[in-house]
């Protein structure tokens, strides 16, 4: 019988990437051992401005105890202008 395993994805929405970047990065570093994949998405305005959009979305694939994903989400949600939502997929029985 296969062991039940949860696959947790955190979606981190930032409303002001430049302002929130340092605090968000510190949280990511603190939980870095539990982040398997990190994908950052933001709009680039026409003309290729270096600054880009104020809004951003970061998708994290988490590994390890599910409590680490929950703890990271709670820490990030305390940062003004940051919202975290999670997806959990269960594998096995």
Secondary structure, DSSP 4 states (H G I P E B T S, - for coil): -PPPEEEEEEEEEES-HHHHHHHHHHHHHHTGGGEEEEEEE----TTT-SS--S-EEEEEEE-S-HHHHHHHHHHHHTSTTEEEEEEEEEE--
